[in-house]
Amino acid sequence: MSSTAKVIRREWLDWPFFEPRHHEVGEALDRFVQSGALDTIDHTDVDGACRKLVRAMGEAGVLDCAVAAPDGDATTIDSRSICLSRESLAYADGLADFAFAMQGLGSGAIALGGSADLRMAVLPKVRSGEWLAAFALSEKEAGSDVAAMSCTARADGDDYVIDGEKTWISNGGIADVYTLFARTGEAPGARGISAFVVFPDDAGFGIADRIDVIAPHPLATLRFTNCRIPASRRLGAPGGGFKLAMQTLDIFRASVAAAALGFARRALDEALSHARNRHMFGATLGDLQLTQAALGDMATETDAAALLTYRAAWRRDVQKLPTTREAAMAKLTATETAQRVIDRAVQMFGGRGVRKGEIVESLYREIRALRIYEGATEVQKLIVARDLLKPR
């Protein structure tokens, strides 16, 4: 993304989904973006950039809404604040959004199921930005089908011994703490999975491979070979790992849609600026009706996705109701919408749109992964349909 961070305009904060405190969240994010913290980040050094971003966000208090305090309850994390944060950060810098999200996702299960000692040892360091966190759930044959995971953790006295691999792990290779999900065999399928905390200096833990993707983010394949950890690092009850994973994802799932909204709004703003200033055929690009039609579609689709996103977050925060269907609708709509909006912006820019270093070119690479991770679009459609088909 650009080295000059921009502040998002939040005209939608007057929607009934929000409270006065959400204006304060937005103002704090604006102060962080305007502080210049994002302007000093070297995006060619992805690992170093993530460390600097997390530390800067921790110092500014930006991470407080995503990472629970040691004596707090992660279930009280406000999804609307998470969504506002991700939308604002994605608008300014895609890597900043990634770094923010992983601190919350990587620590959520620890806050939900960790012992008091474990929470005290980990959460303050993640919340302050001193430590980077990771969420190790996916495997080569267990992405959307989590119950198919094969990484195992067998009880051995007062320890667990972990064997297997995890892949597509965000912050893999640079995280200071990993929340790991492994099969412990209490029951078939998802009911036989437990959660653990693993540190990178644990014997038997290693990085099998670093993964490069079109929008550079730190990703890796983790390998565990006779990795022995104390049983005190198990999170929750034996066999309760899948439930912890789903509880964590429920807190943050709508925020993936919010990140997509941030990308879409930035693309729309870049397209508007270009349309106003690009002179052609004795007028501006914005004077052409085809351009106006495209901009109308872009703005309408983005607001429609935003309404779905904040409805899901509001339903969780205020109504305290399940958001399985609503979050799935938001995620699939916002990510697919953002892809279309960004693609139209690239087209509007013409040759400039595909030049490396242009904002819209960066956005084009950033958005593609969001249509896949935390449940691909196709999976979200199945989730919606299956929820609709349940007996009422």
N, C-alpha and C positions, 0 to 999 in steps of 0.2 A: 504494500500500500504506500501511499504518499508519505514523504518524510514530514509534511506539514499537516498536522492533525486538525480536523475540522469538528466543530461542535454541531450536533444534530438539533434541529428545530422540533420541539415536542408539542405540536398543536393539538395532539390527541390527549393530553393530560387532563383536559376538561371532560373527557368521557366519564360516565358514571362508574367505571371500573376502579377509579383511583381515589385516593384520599390525600389530604394536604401533605402528609409525610412523604408521599411519592414525589411531590415537587422538590422536597429537600434532597431526596435521593438524586434526582436529576441535576440539581444545582451542584451537588458534591461531585458528580461525574463531570460536569462542565469544568469545574475548577481543576480537576485532575487533568483533563485533556488540555486545558489552556495553560497548565503549569509548564509545559514543554517536556514533560517526562517521556512522551512518545516520540518527540523529535530527535532524541539522542540515541534511539535504538538502531543498531546496525542489523538490518534484516538479512544480510548475507551470512551472518553468524546466528543461525536459528536457535541453537542451544543457549548461547550467551544472551541472545535477545529475550528468550523466555525467562531466564533467571533475572535479568534486569527489570523486565516488565512486572514480574511477580513481586519483586522486592519493592518497586516503586508503588504498586497498588497497595501492598501491605502497609507501607509507611503513610500512605494517604488515607487509609481506612476504607478503601474501596472494597476490600475482601471481606469486610465485617458482615455484609449481608449474605454472603455465600458460604462462609465457613462458620460453623457453630462455635460458641465459646465452650471451654471444657465443662462448665457447669450448666450449659444450656441444653435445649432440646432441639435437635435438628428438624423435627417435624414442624416446629414453629417458624422455620425459615420462610420468608415471604416470597412466594413465586413471582408476584408482580414486580418486586424490587429486583429480583434476579433477571427477569425479562427486560426491564428498563435498562439495567446495567449492560446486558449483552447487546441490546439494540444500539445503545450509545457507543459502546466500545467497538462493535463490528462496523459501525458507520465511520469511526475514526481510524481504526487499524485492526485488520483481521487477526493478526497474531495476538494482539492485546485481548481480544475476545476469547480466543482459544486458551490463553494462559489463565484468564479469570475463571472460565468455566471449569477447567481441570482442577483448580484448587477446591472448588465446591464438590465436584463429582468424586474426586479422589479421596476426600475426607468424610463424605456423607455417611458411609456405613460405619466408620469409626465413631462418629458422633451418635449414631443410632444404636450400635451394639457393642461398643468397646467398654472395657472396664474403666473405672475412675482413673486408675494409674495410667492406662494406655491413652485415654483422652487427654490427660494432663501432659503426657509426654509428647503427644503429636499435634493436637489441635492448635495450641498457641503458636507453634512454629509455622504451621501452614497458614494460619490467619494473619500472621505478621509478614509473610512472604519470605521468611528465612528458609523454609523448606518447600520444595515442589512435590506435589502429590500426583499419584497415578491410580487408575481404576482398571485392574487387569481381569477382564471378564472374557473377551473374545478369544477364540482359537481358530485354527485353520479350518476345521470342520464344524465349528460351533460359533457361528456369528448370530444370525437371526434365530437359529435353533440352539438356544443356550443349553437346553437339557442334554444335548449331544456331547457336552464337554468331556474330555478324557484326562485332563490334568488331575492327578490324584494327590490326596493328603491322607496318609494312614497314621492312626494313633500308635505311638510307641512309648509306653510309660507316661512321663510328664511332657512328652514332646509330640509333634507331628512331623512326618517326613514327606516332603513334597517332591513329586516327579512329574515331568511333562513340560509342555510349552504353552505360552500365550502369545498371540500376535495382534498386530494393529493396535498396540498399546500406546496411547498418547502419553507423552512425557517419558516414554520408555528410553532408558539409557541415561536420563538426566534427573529422574525423580529421586527424592530423598526418602520417600515412603510410598509403598505400594499396597493398595487394598486388593487382595488376591482371592479369587473364587476357585475352589477345587472340589473334586468329587471325593466325598468321605464315605459314601455307601450306606447311609442309614436307610435309604429306600430307593426305589428306581427313579430315574428321571430327575426332575428339578428338586424333588424332596430329599435327594441324597447329596446336596451340595452345601459346603460350609464356606465361611469367609474368614480371612486371616490378614494380619498385617505382616508384611515382609519388608526388610530393609536391604539396601543394595550390598551391604557388606556381609550379609548372611552367607555362610559357606554353602556352596552348591547352587547359588544363584548367579546367573550370568546373562549377558546380552548375546543372543545368537546372531542377530542381524539388525542393522538399522535400515529403515524403510524410507525411501525418497518418494514424495508424491508431488502432484502438479502445483499445489500451493504449499510451499515448504513449511512443515510442522515437524516437531520431534516425534517420531514413531519408531517402534522397535518390536522385534520378536524376543520374548523372554524365555530363558531355558532354566529348568530346575532339575538338578541331578542329585538325588539323595540330600535335598536341602532340609536340614533339621532346624525347627523353630520351637520355642516353648509353647505349650498348650495355652498359656495365658494370653497369647496373641490371637487366639480365635475370637471372632466377633460374634456375639450372640450364641445361640444354642447349636449343638451339632445338627447338621441338616437344615439349618435356618438361613443359609447363605443366599439362596435364590430370593427369599422373601426380603432380605436386606438389600439385595441388588435392585429389586423392583421398587422398594420404598425410596431408595436413593434416586432412581431414575424418575419416579413420579414427581419428585420435588423439582427436578431440572428439565424434564422432557419438553415442556412448553417453551423453555428458554432457547431450544434449538431453533424453533420457529422465530423467536425474537431476534436471534442472530441473523437469520435470513432476511428479516425485515430491515435490519440495519444495513445490510448489503444492498437491498432493493432501494431503500430511501437514498443511499449515497449515489447509486447509479442514476436514479431519477433526478436528483439535484445536479449531477454532472451533465446529464442530458439537457436539462433545462438551461443551464448556463451556456452550453455549447449551442443550443438552438437559438438563443438570444443573440449570440455574438458571431455566429458563422454566416458570413455574407455570401450570397449566391443568387444568380439570376436577377440581380437588381433589388433583392430583398434579403431577408434573413432566412435561415433554415426554419425558424419557428413560424414564419409567415406561410409556409406551405401547409396545405390542409392534411396531407399525408403525415406530416410531422405532428400536427396537432392531434390527429386521430391516435397516433401511437402514444403520445404523452397522456392523452385522456385514458387510454387503456391501462397504461403503466400506473397512473395515480389511483385509478379505481380498484384495480386488482390488489395493489399494495394495501390500501385501506381495508379492503375486504379481508385480507389475510391478517391484518392487525386486529380486527374485531374478533376473529376466531381465536387468535393467540391470547389476547387479554381476557376473553371470556373464559378460556380454560384456566388461566392463572387465577382469576377472580373466583371461579367456582371452587377451586381448591382452597384458596385463602379464606374466603368469606363464608361460602356455603358449607365448607368442610365435606364436600361430596367427592366421590370418585370422578376422575377426569380421564379415564382410559380412552373413551371415544372422543371426547373434546380435544384432548392433547394430540391424539392421532390426526384428527381433522386439521388442527392448527399446523402441525408439523408438515403434513403432506402438502397442504395448500400454500403455506408460506415459502417452503423451499422450492416448489415448482413455480410459484409466482415469481420469486426472486430470479430464478433461472431465466424466465421469459423477459422480465424487466431488464436484466443486465444484458441479455442478448440483443434486445432492441436498442439499448444504449450504445453497445459496441457498433451495431449497424449504423446508427445515427452519426457516430464519429467517423465512419468510413475507414480509410487506411490508418488513421491515427488510433482507431479502436483496437487494433491488433498489434500495435507497437509496444514492445516490452517496456514497462515502467509507467505506462498510462494507468490512471486510476481504474478505468473501466476494464482494461486488460487484466489487472490484478483481481478485480472483483469476479471476472469470468472464471478465473482459476479457483478462487476462494469458494464460490458457491457450489461447485460440482460435488464436493464431498458431502455437503449437508444433505443432499438428496439420498445419501446412502447410510451414513452412520447414525447410530441410535435408532435403527429401524428404517430400512429403505422405504421409499414411497409405496412400493407394491405391498410391503408388510403392513404399512399403515392402513391401506385400503382393506386388507383382510381383517385388521383389528376393528375397524369401523363396522364392517359388514357382520362380523361375528357378534358384536355387541348388539347390533340391531336385531339379529335373529334370536337372541335369547328370549325365553318366555318371560313375559312381564306380569 
